[in-house]
Amino acid sequence: MAASVLLVTGTHGNERNGPWLQEQWQRQPNTLQRPGLRVQSLLGNPAAFGQNRRYIDRDLNRSFTKELLQLSNSKELEVRRAQELLACHGPAGGAPAQVLLDLHSTTAAMGSCLVVYGERPADLALAAACQGQLGLPIYVHGTESRQSGFMVSQWPCGLVLEVGPVPQGVVVPLICSQTALGVYCLLDLLSAAFLAPLPLPAQVMVYRHLRSLDLPRDADGRPTACLHPERLRGDWRPLKPGDPLFLNTAGQTIPFTGNDTGALSTVFSNEAAYQEKQIALSLTRREQVPTSKEWALALTAVLQG
């Protein structure tokens, strides 16, 4: 019996690189198959993809909250799509998947990274093993009022693979190849984990979400500053009190004055899709976390369960 892995592309309809890869995989399905796994891919939000829009009614990747999933006869397309995906491929669905890999791209200068929502042992095992292979940063995201309802949280194991920077609505071959590299590594690891618990590095570097920061705004809610050029040189770099953070319309630098302590870094800086959410960047704390054999055991149990 094989473990089922679901690859979702186009969760946001204007992120075109994952769907481009999916077309290639549909022509050459054996590219994704691994011993012990049954891998399939699908387009997360076909309607938004058809219009080259992030979403139609609401962000699909914020539509997997308990409250929304329990709605009946919702008029919002993405709520219905979330319910449909769970009914088909969720743990209790008609064709259940044990693992969901959600493929995304970003306009932020983040390179390739893994996003973990919550700290489930199986997720951490897969992310830690992938970091050991490819060195990818791991962004551990908790929950906050404007950032919840993520797709992968509804499956027994799930990660987001995020690759950038790339403009919305375009296909860039380098982004596609970086995405494919991450996918193939994750599938190789899942195949190995199906047979036996993965050997994990002794420690893993994570960037733990603290909070999201907005641009300075006037009384009418209009931005009065943009991110400082220093913050746009690339994510994962340290941020200390006094460092340049914003640049206002008078050309004056506004420094970071937060009270957060520890090794701070920023992620998703100037992500275009987050402008509507009034998020200029997210603040994280870098931590070296010891791994646990229980993580690897949990991942194998999910795959064999």
Phi, psi and omega in degrees: 000134183260156173274141182265129178239130181248122173262126179246125175243162175064029172304323170251124191292343179260011172261103196263349188285321175299311177300326176300314177297320181300322177299321178293318181294327178293328177283331181229070187300334180293344179301327184268341189286142179223152177304133178084355183240150169239106189253131173225156180232153177209163178272121186294314185228079184302323182295315179292323178299319180298333179256005181053043178240152179300316178202171178264302182250323178202162181296118179301324182279014169231016187255008183256035174280158179301319183296315181290320182293337180271355179292145174248140179058041177296143177273350183273124185303315185292328176295316178295322179293320177299315178297321180295316181297319179291320181296329181271310191242000178291174183305329179253017184279177180292326177230073190293145174247141176278329185230136174238127174248118185255117188261125184228163169230160185223151174278349181282151180277074185252349189067214177258140178206166175250140177244126179246127179258116188080191182225055177289137184304318182296319178298315182296322179297313181295317180295317181296317179296321179292321176298322177297328180276314189246349180074020184288140172297149177242118179260112180265111186255128172274217178230147171214167190304323183265001182226084179205176178078033184283144185303310189297340182293344183268358179250155182303327175218137180195140177227155168257132170257118185245132183225136179194182001272147177207138177296155175292143172083007181231157175256130179236119185306321181296319178296319177298316182292324177292322177296314180299319179302315179295317180298313183295323177295315180298319179293320177301318180293319178296322177299316179293320182292336178296327183274324184197154178304138182289141167288128183248151172298157183297325180224158176226140177270124177236155174246103188272126181298131175255306180190166177255146182246140177259164172290153170300141182225156176272184184298337179268003178086009180273138179299137177249004180202163174239173176294141180293145179307330179298328181280347183261006178285347179146146178280176180075359179276153183296151173228123181240155175306133182096344178291149177300133181236310181235162175229120184271178186290345175271002181082013182268140179277133175251116184278164174285128184234022184294159179266001180295143180245166179098187183279099185264144174218160179250151176221163181052040180289122179066027174300120186300321184291342183271357180299320180292338178271002183057049176238117177272327178192168174244142182260133181231162172245126178282130181220139168269118185246127176292138178278170182225142175299333179297329177299310183295321178297321180295319180295315178297322179295321177298314184291326182269351186281000000 
